[in-house]
Every structure is written in C-alpha cells, then in structure tokens.
C-alpha cells in the first residue's frame, strides 16, 4: 500500500511540474486573447463611430474601387439642369459617364441585352443589374421601361449632385441603399392630351412629346383629359402639366428621392437637420422645424380645416373629406353612388395660420351674403 501511495505522489509531482512548465505558455495565450478581444472592441467602436458620422459627411455616397473622385460643380442656377452634368451609368461593371444626355440614354438602352435571366420550367424572369436596384420582371416590355427610367433618374441624380454646391445644400441622413429603387411601371406611358393617342416605353420621350403639345397650345389651355385649366403664361402651363405627367426636375443624390422643384429638395434636407436652436418649434407637439415656412407646413397637419355638413367630422384635406362622405354617408349602395357630396364649409385657413393651437373646427356658420 505504501508503494502505491508513493507512486501516486510521484505522479502528482510530475503533473504539477508539467503544469508549472506550461504556465508561461498559457499566460501568453491568455494575454493574446485579451489583446484580440480588446482589438475587436476598439475596431467595433471605430466602425460604429464611422457609421454614425457617415450621414454627416459631404461625400455621403463613397466612391468605389478604381473610381475617380468627383466633386460637385457650382454652376449658375438657371443652368443647373443643362451644364457640367456628370451622368453616371451604374450598371454592373460599367463605369461609363458623360455630360450628353442623349448619348447616355442610348448607352443605357444598350444594357437591355445584358439583363440577368432567371429561367425555370414554368417562367422566365429578367433581373435589372443597376446598382442597388434588383428589380425583377416577367414582362420584357416592363423591364425595358424600367431601364429607360434609370437613364432619366441618373440625370436627376447628376443635377442633384451639382445642386449641393449651387444650392448650398446640407447633408441627407436617409438610407442610401434604396437610392435607385424606382416606382412600378406596369404599362406604357400614354399621352392623355385631347386628340392624341401616342404611347412610349421611354419616360423621357414621353415628357418631350408632352412638351411639344405645350409649346403649340393656342390658347394657353391644358388639354389633358378632364382638365381644361387656362393660364396666362406658357411657363405656368408647363409647370402645371408636370402634375399630370409626374415629371420631376431634381433628385437627392444620397437617397434618390425625386422632386418637382429645387425648393422641395431643400425642404427635404432641412427637415432632417432641424434643431431646437433654430427657434421654430411646434406649439402642439414640440417638434423643431428648420424654418418658419416648414413650421407652417407642419402645423397644418394638426388642424382639420374642412368640416362635414352632415356630421361633426372634420378633415385636413378635401380628398379625405370626400372619402368620408363617400363611405360614411353614401355607403356602398349603387343607387347612391351618383349623389354629389355636399360642399365643405368655409375652410379654416385663417384660423390655422393665426392660431395653430386653436380648435380644429370653427362653429361659426358662413353668412348668407358671402
């Protein structure tokens, strides 16, 4: 028994000696692991700081590998949409750019043959390879309209890029991963001008066609189906026609949102950079606004300015009032669908402007002489 105990003690002593020999190695490995963990923590902190500051950077859409760095060009405001545009093709593996819009449209249309095709036994799908787009369609005509719209949208982005310097724009803080996501285009672009039945698969060709109608309109009447509005100047008629065609004039280079005028782009960016120090704070919800104009626009969302004559309901817009009358008072019976909705009471715009925190509905009936 004593021999067995002595043998156990010797084995334990050998084990302890081996452990002592390995202790420096374990300590070095442990220190290495600690250093690795510290490195990961510091790297993640730097990455998080970079991501948070990315929206504040002027170059909100970074250049890719081997791409030349391009800076916004300050051009006269009246030439913002015509001169020194750098229109970039963002098709996969294509870095072509130009300042000639006509050549750019032809170039982009040539990418129709480069579509990625997903084919199985039951269907064929065409995939757009434009950067951060990923649009899929089973209709060859629809995918052609989609690609032509990319050419039009790329020009708007180029205008918005130079607009950074010309309009002295602040940065956009929205997600740029959807900057090239386009609206659905289920059918061709049809001209609804009275007496015209043209249709187009290119959005720019459609806009150019409508411009011809405007240039030769005599008298200055909008002949779009169901309109008939008259104007004193041709430029105002052209601006009005964009409400029918959906034409936009500029886009945010960072998030890709499209706008009908420079003012709306500036408002889009100012809303994201509003601070309480500007002094324009909503008295109803406390939200800060960047300017007095944006504060007035925001305040209107709290005030319902149109009252229903059939009940006590109020609505912020005429369209919402019409929907209320249609579904609340007319119901869904076919014989009542032809009934005209009652006219709204006098709008409360003066109340909304002078006293934004006042009640949403005025109980003073309009006088019979007005």
C-alpha positions, 0 to 999 in steps of 0.5 A: 500500500505504501508503494502505491501511495508513493507512486501516486505522489510521484505522479502528482509531482510530475503533473504539477511540474508539467503544469508549472512548465506550461504556465508561461505558455498559457499566460501568453495565450491568455494575454493574446486573447485579451489583446484580440478581444480588446482589438475587436472592441476598439475596431467595433467602436471605430466602425460604429463611430464611422457609421454614425458620422457617415450621414454627416459627411459631404461625400455621403455616397463613397466612391468605389474601387478604381473610381475617380473622385468627383466633386460637385460643380457650382454652376449658375442656377438657371443652368443647373439642369443643362451644364457640367452634368456628370451622368453616371451609368451604374450598371454592373461593371460599367463605369461609363459617364458623360455630360450628353444626355442623349448619348447616355440614354442610348448607352443605357438602352444598350444594357437591355441585352445584358439583363440577368435571366432567371429561367425555370420550367414554368417562367422566365424572369429578367433581373435589372443589374443597376446598382442597388436596384434588383428589380425583377420582371416577367414582362420584357416590355416592363423591364425595358421601361424600367431601364429607360427610367434609370437613364432619366433618374441618373440625370436627376441624380447628376443635377442633384449632385451639382445642386449641393454646391449651387444650392448650398445644400446640407447633408441627407441622413436617409438610407442610401441603399434604396437610392435607385429603387424606382416606382412600378411601371406596369404599362406604357406611358400614354399621352392623355392630351385631347386628340392624341393617342401616342404611347412610349416605353421611354419616360423621357420621350414621353415628357418631350412629346408632352412638351411639344403639345405645350409649346403649340397650345393656342390658347394657353389651355391644358388639354389633358383629359378632364382638365381644361385649366387656362393660364396666362403664361406658357411657363405656368402651363408647363409647370402645371402639366408636370402634375399630370405627367409626374415629371420631376426636375431634381433628385437627392443624390444620397437617397434618390428621392425625386422632386418637382422643384429645387425648393422641395429638395431643400425642404427635404434636407432641412427637415432632417437637420432641424434643431431646437436652436433654430427657434421654430418649434411646434406649439402642439407637439414640440417638434423643431422645424428648420424654418418658419415656412416648414413650421407652417407646413407642419402645423397644418397637419394638426388642424382639420380645416374642412368640416362635414355638413352632415356630421361633426367630422372634420378633415385636413384635406378635401380628398379625405373629406370626400372619402368620408362622405363617400363611405360614411354617408353614401355607403356602398349602395349603387343607387347612391353612388351618383349623389354629389357630396355636399360642399365643405364649409368655409375652410379654416385657413385663417384660423390655422395660420393665426392660431395653430393651437386653436380648435380644429373646427370653427362653429361659426356658420358662413353668412348668407351674403358671402 
